[in-house]
Amino acid sequence: MAIRKADIMAEVPTEQAVQPERAAEPEQAAKPEQAAKPEQAAKPEQAAKPLVSVAIPSHNRAAYLLECLTYLIKQTYRPFEIVVVDDASTDGTAEQVERWWNHHKNRTDIGFLYHRLPRRVGFAYAQSIAYFLSKGDYIANHDSDDLSHPERLKMQVQFLSTHPDIAMLGTNYEVFSTDLTTSRRRPSRFLKYGPDILASYAAGKHCVCSGSLMIRRELVNQIGGLTTYAAGAEDWEYVARAITQGFAVENLHQVLYYYRSHEQQRSRKYYGKDSAAHEQE
């Protein structure tokens, strides 16, 4: 399947920048009655907002990926793009994604990029490729079998915009099995907040749900992508590496991410558990 991409009109065109030769001449200066009225002033929502890229690595997740994408387009935040890197799936993922995008391709409020790798390279490479294909100021992790609350991106961007010292921001999450609206949800057990996050990683523990993370572009530019030498613990290593290089990490208390428990999930291969990060008691 060829790469399909919808343009996002997120940035203010450069030709709108004020040019020196357009400066008002004395006789053109606004008179008191010509001054902008309150209703003419730019509203907050009209100001340029940072682009968010949702980076999704996927391998043989056709059974769950379309629901994941359908939930994502319900996000209340704009502008954002979805970047799916298909790690050489063999379950018809490409065909399903193409049909899904053909149904939504006329939308102008989101961008979509699907890239299928010619051979399987593994989770760490696929996630990193998604990072580097994305264009956003913020990059939101997302597992291909999980779901996000409609307010997730909005609340994370709001927090990061008012906390410039935080470079990685996770959220609280719940675990579900089949249908999000009908199945019982279990709360997370291992998340930490504030100074406890640093203490947890210093002790070699994990306390962030990787799929819920939103990451500043500057962090990715500095430390790169995920390691390929820690199979099953790439997410832990990435957060730990960010911390050791001086980046601060935080979690939101609100439940904004839903982690799906199923027999084929990747964490069971390594830990035999249905935890977002091999939960530690």
N, C-alpha and C positions, 0 to 999 in steps of 0.2 A: 504493500500500500504506500502510495506516495505521501510525502509530508503534506499535511493540510494545515493552513494557518489563516486565522482571521485577524486582520489588523485591528489594533486598539488605538483609538484616538485619545490617548491619555495625556500627552504632553501639549503644552501650549506652543503653537507653531512659532518658529523663530522670527517670522516676518511680523509678528505682533509686538516684538520688543520695541521699545521706544528708541527711535533713531535721533541722533543729534540734530539733523536738519529739520526734524519735525517739531522741534521745541517751539512753544508758542511765542510769537513776537509780542512786543508790548501792547500793540493795539488789539491783539487777539486774546489778551489775558481775560480770564473769566470775570464777569461782573458779579457782584453779590447775588443778583437774582439768577445768574447762570450756574451758580455753584450746585454741585450734585446734591439732589435731595436724598433723604435717607433710603427711600425705596429704590434709588438708582445705584446705591452702593453695592458692591459685590457681596453676595451672600456667602457664608462659610462653605456651603456645599458646592459653590461655583469655583472655588479656588482649586488649583491643580492639586490632586492627591497622588500619593505614591502608588506606582504600579505594584501589584502583588502577583507573584508567579506561584502556582501550586504545582509542585514537582512530584510526579507519581511514577515510580518504577513498577513494572508489572511483568510477571511470568506466569502464564497459564491461569489467569484469573478472570476469564471471560464470564464465569458464573456470577462474579461479584462486581466487576469493574463498571458495568453500565449503571448499576444502582449507585455506586460511588460517584460517578460523573453526574448523574441526575440530581443527587443531593447537592453537589457542588454548585450547579448553576442556580440553586436557590439562595446562594449567598447574598446578603443584603449589601455587601461592600462592592463598590466599583471604583476604579477599573481593576480587573484581574484577568489573568490568562491561566489556562490549564496546559501543562506540559506532561504528556505521557510518553515514557520510554519503554517500549515493549522489548523485553529481553528474549527475543526469538521464541515467542509462544507458538505452540503447536495445537492449540485448542480452538482455533477460529476467532481469536481475539481481534485480529485485524479486520475481519469482515464485520463483526459486531460493532466495532468502534466506527467503521465507515458508515454503517447504516445509522448509528446513533447521531453522528455528526451531520449526515445528510438531512436529518430531521431538524437540526438546530443551526445549520450553517448560515442562515439568513440573519441570525442575531448579530447585532453590532455592539452589544454591551460587554461581550467577553471575547477573549482570544483563545484559540485552541491549536495545539501542535501535537501531532502524533508521529513518533519516530520509531520505526521497527529496526532493531539491530539484526544484522545478517547472521550472527551466531550468538549463542548464549555466553555472556560474560560474567554473570553473577550480580547479586543485589548491590554490592558496593559500587561497582562500575556503573550500573544502570542508574543508581541514584545520583552519582556524580555527574554523569552525562546530562541528566535532567537539570541539575544545577547550572551547568555551563550553557545549555541551550536556552535557558530562561532569560528574560530581559528585566525582571522586576527589581525594584529597590529592596523589596522584602521577598524572601522565598519561604513558602509554607510547605513543610513536609506533608505527605499524605500516603498512607499505604493503600494499595489498590483494592483491598477487601474491606476497608473501614469506611465510616461515614462521619461527616462533620455537621455540627449545628449550624443553622443559617447565619447566626451572628458571629461565628468564630473569627473570620477574617477581620470583620469590623472591630471587634473588641481587642484583638491582638494589635492591629494597627494603631488604635487609639492609645493603648498602653505604651507601645514603643515610641509613639510620637511625643509622649509626655515623660518618657523615661529614657533619655538618650544614652544613659550609662548601661542599659541592658542590650545585649547583642543577640541573645537567644531567649525565646519566650515560649514555654509550653503551656498546656492547659490541663485542668482536671479532666478525667474521662470516666466512662462506664463501659463495662463489658456486656455484650449481648451475643446471642447465638444465631437465631434465624431471622425473625422479623423485628425490626427495631421498635415498632409501635405496639407489638403484642407480647414479645418475649420478656422475661424477667431480666432486669439489668442489675449487674453487680458493681458496686463502687470500687474505685482503685484503692490499693492498700499500701502503696510504697512511695507515693509522691511526697516531696519535701518542699519547703518554701523558705525564701530569704536566706539567712546565713547557714541554715541547715543543709542547703544544697551543696555548698562548698565543702562542708564537713563530711557529707555523704561521699562525695567523689574522692576526697582525701583519704577516706577509709576503703576505697576501692568498690564502693557500692553505686547503684544506679537509682536515680529518683526523678527521672524525667521520661515522659512518654514521647518517644522519638517521632511518632507519626503526627503528634500535635504541635511540634515545634514550628515557630516562625523565626527565620534567621535573617539578619541584616546582610546585604550584599557585601559590605566591607569585610565581614568575617570570612565569607567564602573566598573572596579575593586574596585574603591573607593566608588562610590555612589550607585552602584547596578543598578537595573532596574527601570522601570516606576512604579509610584504609582497606586494602584487600588482604591484609595479613592477620585479620582477627575475625574469621568467619563466625557469625553468630553474636559477636560483640562489637560490630562496627559502630552501632549507634552509641554505645557506652564510650568507646574510644574517641569518637568525634567530639562528644561533649567534654570529656576529660581533656582532650587536646586543646579545645577552645579555652577552657578554664586556665590551663597552664600557660597559655599565651596571653592571658590578661583580660579575656572577655567574660562578662558577667552573664549569669543565667538566672531566670526566674520562672515560676509557674503561676498561672492564674487559678484562683480557687473555683471559678465557675466551670461546670461540666460543659465542654464545647466540642468534645471528640468522643466517638463511639467505636470501641475496639471489638471487632467481630471474632468470636471463638468458633473455630471449625477444625476438622480433622487434618486439612491440608496446610494449615497455617505454618509459617516459617519457624516461629519460635518453638513449636513442639519438636521440630527436628533436632534442636540443640538442647532444649531444656525440659521437654516433656510436659510443658505447662502452657496454658492459654493466656499467658500474661503479656502485656504490652512491652514489658522489658524484664522478662523472667523475674517476676515480683519477689522481693525479699521481705520477709516478715519483720 
